[in-house]
């Protein structure tokens, strides 16, 4: 069995983490022969709840799980990390202005970025889940100057999986028959789920999504809004935000970083935009189609962009520029 790796999950007493930790600990993410130490960080008032989570992880009697470390201290949590999954963030409270939310999260992710810089391995792979995920990820990356920007990504895999599933349901197939959907931009309601390069395997024949679905109005209309607003729809129905599906997407995202993407397929993740060939402004964390090999992502270049797509890609970029500028003004405050 491989030497244990150290994996941090923040917000570890929360509901996403509760759905996530078992999957990580049983080898769904880093491999069935990769032992690990799980480090669980949460705020001090959540420590009693965290103790219950530790008890349950112990009671799963998992062969790969060497140790579980619950803590409320960053110097413990971020030490010698191989992977960090930053789930915890300040949730938006009723009546809260978006800029107040950004300000609260800048403080959290500046602190965690600095802790990564100070204590973690320089090879650490960092996935930001806590919202606003793209901008929180950018702040963490800027606060950890000694760690390559390429090591930071944010979660848009949940949106990606939602888009795959919507197309699959529409075509009467299962989701693994849908490949190469793209989520462009922000993990917000401005994101652009794009199926212009997507294929669907229908009864053994691979077709372009537009050909398989045979309903352009749906693909350019309610398909997009359904994916954009799916998180809100889940909250409305469950009175809680997505947890099971978010945890699955986190596992998918981290597993692809660790193991690579299948040949001929790309997935969506929020990555550093500088130097991209799609006209997206530099210095953002923006969701692109990527392939991954040797734990290194590469933006898929050369995809044709329609005028329809271009307008939507620019709208979500504009929102991210505004978020970044607001957040970085708090960073220097």
C-alpha positions in Angstrom: 0.0 0.0 0.0 1.3 3.5 -0.9 2.5 5.8 1.9 -0.4 7.7 3.4 -1.3 11.1 1.9 -2.7 14.0 4.0 -6.1 15.2 2.9 -7.8 18.2 4.4 -11.6 18.9 4.3 -12.8 22.2 5.8 -16.3 22.8 6.9 -15.9 19.2 8.0 -18.9 19.2 10.4 -21.3 20.4 7.6 -23.7 18.5 5.4 -21.6 18.4 2.2 -18.6 17.0 4.2 -20.9 14.4 5.8 -21.8 13.1 2.3 -18.1 13.5 1.2 -15.9 12.0 3.8 -16.9 8.3 3.4 -16.3 8.4 -0.3 -12.8 9.8 0.2 -12.0 7.5 3.1 -13.0 4.3 1.2 -10.8 5.1 -1.8 -13.2 6.5 -4.4 -11.0 9.6 -5.0 -7.3 8.8 -4.5 -7.4 5.1 -5.3 -8.1 1.8 -3.7 -4.5 1.2 -2.7 -3.8 4.8 -1.4 -3.9 5.0 2.4 -4.7 8.4 3.9 -4.8 10.7 6.9 -8.0 12.8 6.9 -7.7 16.2 8.5 -11.0 17.8 9.4 -11.1 21.6 10.1 -14.1 23.5 11.4 -14.8 26.5 13.6 -14.5 26.0 17.4 -18.3 25.8 18.1 -18.6 22.9 15.7 -15.9 20.7 17.4 -18.5 18.6 19.4 -20.3 17.8 16.1 -16.9 17.0 14.5 -16.2 14.5 17.3 -19.3 12.7 16.2 -18.1 12.6 12.6 -14.8 11.2 13.8 -16.6 8.5 15.7 -18.6 7.5 12.6 -15.5 7.4 10.4 -13.8 5.1 13.0 -17.0 3.0 13.1 -16.8 2.5 9.3 -13.7 0.4 9.9 -12.1 1.4 6.6 -8.7 -0.2 5.7 -7.3 2.9 3.9 -8.0 5.3 6.7 -4.9 5.5 8.9 -5.8 8.5 11.1 -8.5 11.2 11.5 -7.5 14.5 12.9 -10.2 16.9 14.0 -9.1 20.5 14.6 -10.1 24.2 14.7 -6.5 25.3 14.2 -5.1 26.2 10.8 -1.5 25.4 11.7 -2.6 21.8 12.5 -5.0 21.5 9.5 -2.8 22.8 6.7 0.5 21.0 7.8 2.2 18.9 5.1 -1.0 18.6 2.9 -1.1 16.7 -0.3 -4.7 17.8 -1.0 -7.0 20.4 0.4 -10.8 20.5 -0.2 -12.1 23.8 1.1 -15.8 23.3 1.6 -16.3 25.7 4.5 -17.3 29.3 3.8 -19.6 32.0 5.1 -23.1 31.3 3.8 -25.3 34.1 2.5 -27.7 35.1 5.2 -31.1 36.6 4.6 -30.8 40.3 3.8 -27.1 40.1 3.3 -25.6 42.2 0.4 -23.4 40.2 -2.0 -20.5 42.5 -1.2 -20.8 41.7 2.5 -20.7 38.1 1.7 -17.6 38.6 -0.4 -16.0 40.6 2.4 -16.6 37.8 4.9 -15.2 35.2 2.6 -12.2 37.2 1.6 -11.2 37.1 5.3 -11.6 33.3 5.4 -9.8 32.5 2.2 -7.0 35.0 2.7 -6.3 33.3 6.0 -6.5 29.7 4.5 -4.4 30.7 1.5 -1.7 32.1 3.9 -1.9 28.8 5.9 -1.5 26.8 2.7 1.5 29.0 1.9 3.1 28.5 5.3 2.4 24.9 6.2 1.3 22.8 3.2 3.5 21.0 0.6 4.2 23.2 -2.4 2.7 20.4 -4.6 -0.7 20.5 -2.7 -3.8 20.4 -4.9 -6.4 22.8 -3.7 -10.1 22.5 -4.6 -12.4 25.4 -3.5 -16.1 24.5 -3.0 -17.3 27.2 -0.6 -19.2 29.9 -2.4 -18.6 32.3 -4.2 -16.2 29.5 -5.2 -14.4 31.1 -8.2 -13.5 34.3 -6.3 -12.8 32.5 -3.0 -10.4 30.3 -5.0 -8.7 33.3 -6.6 -8.2 34.9 -3.1 -6.7 31.7 -1.7 -4.3 31.4 -4.7 -3.3 35.1 -4.4 -2.7 34.6 -0.6 -0.4 31.6 -1.3 2.3 33.1 -3.6 4.8 30.1 -3.1 2.3 27.6 -4.4 1.7 27.5 -8.2 -1.6 29.1 -9.3 -2.2 25.9 -11.4 -2.6 23.9 -8.2 -5.8 25.8 -7.4 -9.2 25.0 -8.9 -12.8 25.5 -8.0 -15.8 23.2 -8.3 -18.0 23.5 -11.4 -18.3 19.7 -11.8 -21.7 19.8 -10.1 -22.9 22.1 -12.8 -21.2 19.9 -15.4 -22.9 16.7 -14.0 -26.2 18.5 -13.9 -25.9 19.4 -17.5 -24.9 15.9 -18.5 -27.9 14.5 -16.6 -30.4 16.9 -18.2 -29.3 16.0 -21.7 -29.3 12.2 -20.8 -32.8 12.3 -19.4 -34.0 14.2 -22.5 -32.5 11.6 -24.8 -33.6 8.6 -22.7 -30.1 7.4 -22.0 -28.0 7.2 -18.8 -25.5 10.0 -18.0 -22.3 8.1 -19.0 -23.6 8.2 -22.6 -23.2 12.0 -22.6 -19.7 13.4 -23.0 -18.0 16.8 -23.3 -20.6 19.2 -22.1 -18.9 22.4 -20.9 -19.6 24.8 -18.1 -18.1 28.2 -18.9 -17.5 30.9 -16.3 -18.7 31.4 -12.8 -20.4 28.9 -10.5 -23.4 31.2 -10.3 -26.6 31.7 -12.2 -24.6 33.4 -15.0 -22.7 30.2 -15.8 -23.0 29.0 -19.4 -23.8 25.3 -19.9 -22.7 24.7 -23.5 -23.5 21.6 -25.5 -22.2 22.7 -28.9 -19.3 20.2 -28.5 -21.2 17.6 -26.6 -21.9 14.0 -27.9 -24.6 11.6 -26.9 -24.4 7.8 -27.5 -27.9 6.7 -28.5 -28.3 3.0 -29.0 -24.7 2.6 -29.9 -24.5 5.6 -32.3 -22.6 8.7 -31.3 -24.5 11.9 -32.2 -24.0 15.6 -31.7 -26.2 16.8 -28.8 -28.3 19.1 -31.0 -28.9 16.1 -33.3 -29.7 13.7 -30.5 -32.0 16.1 -28.6 -33.7 17.5 -31.7 -35.0 20.5 -29.9 -32.8 23.6 -30.3 -35.2 25.9 -28.5 -34.9 23.7 -25.4 -31.1 23.5 -25.6 -30.7 27.2 -26.0 -33.5 28.0 -23.5 -34.8 26.0 -20.6 -31.9 23.5 -20.5 -29.6 26.4 -19.7 -31.8 28.0 -17.1 -32.5 24.6 -15.5 -28.8 24.0 -15.0 -28.1 27.6 -13.9 -30.9 27.5 -11.3 -30.7 23.9 -10.2 -29.0 24.8 -6.8 -31.9 27.1 -6.0 -34.5 24.5 -7.0 -32.9 21.9 -4.7 -33.0 24.4 -1.8 -36.6 25.2 -2.5 -37.5 21.5 -2.5 -35.3 20.2 0.4 -34.9 23.4 2.4 -31.2 22.5 2.3 -28.6 23.0 -0.3 -27.2 20.2 -2.5 -25.0 17.9 -0.5 -25.1 14.4 -1.9 -24.7 15.6 -5.5 -22.1 18.2 -4.4 -20.1 15.5 -2.6 -20.2 13.3 -5.7 -19.0 16.1 -7.9 -16.1 16.9 -5.5 -15.1 13.2 -5.7 -15.3 13.3 -9.5 -13.2 16.5 -9.7 -10.4 15.4 -7.3 -10.3 11.9 -8.8 -9.8 13.4 -12.3 -7.0 15.6 -10.9 -5.3 12.6 -9.3 -5.9 9.9 -12.0 -6.4 12.0 -15.2 -9.3 12.3 -17.6 -10.2 9.6 -20.1 -8.7 9.9 -23.6 -10.9 12.0 -25.9 -13.0 13.5 -23.0 -12.9 16.8 -21.2 -14.5 18.0 -18.0 -15.3 21.4 -16.5 -13.4 23.0 -13.7 -12.7 26.6 -12.6 -9.0 27.3 -13.3 -6.7 30.2 -13.7 -7.6 32.1 -16.8 -4.3 33.8 -17.7 -3.1 32.9 -21.2 -6.3 31.3 -22.4 -7.2 31.4 -26.1 -10.9 32.2 -25.7 -10.7 35.9 -24.9 -11.5 35.5 -21.3 -9.9 38.2 -19.2 -6.7 37.2 -17.3 -6.4 36.8 -13.6 -9.7 35.1 -13.0 -10.7 31.6 -11.8 -13.1 30.8 -14.7 -14.6 27.4 -15.6 -13.2 26.0 -18.8 -13.2 22.6 -20.5 -10.0 20.9 -19.4 -8.1 17.6 -19.9 -5.8 16.3 -17.1 -2.7 14.2 -17.3 0.1 13.7 -14.7 -2.0 15.8 -12.2 -1.7 18.8 -14.6 -4.8 20.4 -16.3 -4.8 21.9 -19.7 -7.5 24.0 -21.2 -9.0 22.4 -24.4 -8.0 24.8 -27.2 -9.5 25.3 -30.6 -13.2 24.8 -29.9 -15.4 26.8 -32.3 -17.4 29.4 -30.4 -20.8 30.6 -31.8 -22.0 34.2 -31.4 -24.7 32.8 -29.0 -22.0 31.2 -26.9 -19.7 34.2 -27.0 -22.3 36.5 -25.5 -23.0 34.1 -22.6 -19.2 33.6 -22.0 -18.7 37.3 -21.8 -21.6 37.9 -19.5 -20.3 35.4 -16.9 -16.7 36.8 -17.3 -18.0 40.3 -16.6 -19.6 39.1 -13.3 -16.3 37.5 -12.3 -14.3 40.6 -13.1 -16.7 42.6 -10.8 -16.5 40.0 -8.1 -12.7 39.9 -8.3 -12.3 43.7 -8.2 -14.6 44.0 -5.2 -12.8 41.1 -3.4 -9.3 42.4 -4.1 -10.3 45.8 -2.7 -11.0 44.0 0.6 -7.8 42.1 0.3 -5.7 45.2 0.5 -7.9 46.9 3.1 
